């Protein structure tokens, strides 16, 4: 397959435009980004203590499924506007089993080729049982165990997170070292899917400061920035080489 070239002076968006034009002209398939909005309206727990206690008028009333769906929709909108093929993995409001989520991802992998699919699973972390506010806070990203292409994807997210989430916000990196910043666990959605996949834990739903940040316009914009920028930088710097 013919190779494309960038000019060093190009911005990341110019590079993306060059890449997408090259893909349209020479490649059979562009990158399909599947955005997984974690959990559902009927998933037990997965909320702030104020939401668990039914305090609907509290400024700290927070439900993970609603926030994840809002972010997933915005992420798809932004990526699609940039010319990247992005789609919600779970358009339903109710929860969809991990088995079904994985089946949907792998169906796309079999259709397009696993190297042409990327999964981003959006979540919010928790430190306790949901009854009480906790002190743990911060942003983290997970991949499956072992050295995989997912580690490369995650590192682009981490690089952007280091630029965006400044103190007093916290980053929960495994190590501040290339390809070792992500945490590794064999979560079902990461371990059973065929393509590169990352699971983003966007701060803590049982920490007051984190919830206030997640509910703010700044917090939403910043979390979206990190995920969109991570996808774009991975595409123009790494995925392009897979096409050769």
N, C-alpha and C positions, 0 to 999 in steps of 0.2 A: 504494500500500500504506500502511496506517495506520502512524503512527510511535509508538514506545513512548517512555517517559520514565523517568529515574532520579531519585532524590533524592540530592543531593550527600553526604548523611550516610551513604549506604549503603556497606558494605564491598564489596570486589571480589567476594566470594562472594555477597553479597546481590544485587549487580548482575547476576551471572551467572544467579542464580535467576530474576530478573526477566526477563532476556533470553530464557532458555530457555522460560519460561512464555509470553512474548509470541510466540516462534517457533511453539510448539505450537498457539497459538490463531489466528495470523494468517498464518504463512508456510507455503509448500508444502514447504520443505526446510530443515533445520538445517545447521550446518557439519559436514562430514565431515573428520576429521583422520586422515590416513594417516601412520603412523610407519614409517619405512624403517630397518631395522636393517642397517647396512652390512656387506658382504662375507659370507663363509660359512666353514664349517669346512674347506673344501677350497681356500680362497683362499691362494695362496703368500704367505709373509711375513706382514705385518699383525700383528706381535707384538713383545714386548719382546726385547732381546738374550738375556735369560735363558731365555725360551721358545724362541727360535731355537736356543739351544745345548742344549736338552733338559733344563734344570735345573728339573724339575717340583716340587721341594720348596723352591725359592727363593721368598721372600716377594715377589719382583718378577717372578714368572712371570705373564705377562699375554698374552691373545689378544684382539684387537679384536672378532672376530665374537662371542665369548662375552659380553663386556662389553656390546656394543651390543645384543645380544638380551635380556640381563637388563634393561637400561635401557628398551628399547622395550616390553617386557612390563609393567614397572612403570608406565611412562607411560600406556599404554593402560588399565591397571587404574584408575589415579587419575582419568583423564579420564572414563572410563565411569562411575565411582562418582559423579562430579560431574554426570552427566547429559549429557556431551558424547559424541557418537558417534565413537569412536576405534577404529582397527583396524590390526593389523600388515600392512604391505605384503608382507612376506616371512615367512610362517610356517615355511618350510623351514629346516633347519639348514644344508644345503649352499648354496653361492652360487647366486644367480639373476642372469642377465645384466642389464646396464643396459637393454638393449632391452626385455626382458620386464618389468622393473620399471617402465619408462616406459609400456609398454603398459597395465599394470594401473592406473597412476595416471590415464592419459588415458581409460580406460574408465569410471572413476568420474566424471571431468569431463564426459564426454558424457552420462552417465546423470543426473547431478545438476545440471550446470551448473558451469563452471570457478570461478565466484565462490563456490561452496558447498563447495569442496574445498581443503584446506590440507595440504601435504606437509612433514614434518619428517624429515630424513635424519640419522641419528646415526652419528658417526664419531669416531675418535681419530687425532690427527695424528702425523706422524713427520718427523724432520729428516735422518736418515741412511739407510743401506742395511739397517739392522736388525742389523748385526753388533756395533756398539759403542754405548755410552751416549753421549748428546749433551747439550749444554748448553741447547739451545732448549727453551722450555716456554711454557705458557699456553693460554688458551681463545680461540677465534675462531669467527666465523660467516660463512657465504658465501651470496651470492645471485648470480643471473645478471647479466651486464653490462647497464648502462643503468638508467634510472629506472623501477621497476616497483612494484607493490603488495608484492612480496616484501621490498623495502627497509623498508617500514613494519612488516611482521611482524618482521623481523630487529631493528629498533630496540627493540622491546619486550623481546626476548631480551637485548639488550645492556644496556638499562636495569636489568634485574634482575641480570644478571651483575655489573654495577658495584657492586651492593649486597651480593652474596653472596660473590664471589671477591675477598677482601681480601688484601693483602700478608701473607706472601711469595708468595702465588699471583699469577699474572700474567694480564693481559688483553692480547690482541693485536688492538686495534681499528685500523681503517684510519685514521680520524680521530675524535676525540672531539667529534663534531658531529652533530646530528639528521639521520638518514637517510644518514649517511656513515660510520657506525661499522662497518658490515659490509664484508667484502672481496668483490670481484666477480670471478668467473671463470665461463666458460661450461662448467661441468661438465655432463656429459651429463644427469644426473638433474635438474638445474636448468634447463638450456637447452631440453630437449626435452619437458618436461611443460607442460601447458596452464594449470595452476593456480599460485597463489602457492606458492613452495617455498623452504625454507632448508636449508642443510647445516651442521650444528653439528660443529665440530672440538673435542672435549672433551679439551683438553690433549694431551700427547705421550707416546706409548707407548715412546719410547726416551730418556726422561728419568727418572732414578731418583726424584726428588721428585714428579713428576707421576704416575708409576705408583703409588707408595705412596699418594698421595691418591686416585686413581681406585679403588683396591682397598679403601679404608677405607669404613666406614659413612657417615662424614661426607661424604666425596667423592661417593659415590653419591647421597646425599640432596640434596646441594647441586646437583649436575648435573641431577637430576630436578626440583628446585625451579625452576631457571632455565627449563627447557623447558616445564613445566606452566604456570608463571606467565606466560611469554611468550605462550602460546596463549590463556590466559584473558583477559589484558589486551588482546590484539589483538581478541578476540571482542567484548568489552563496549565497547571504545572506538572500534573502526574497522569491523569486519565488520558490525556492526549497521547502520551507515549505508548499506552496500551494499544492504541489503534494501529500502530505501525506494523 
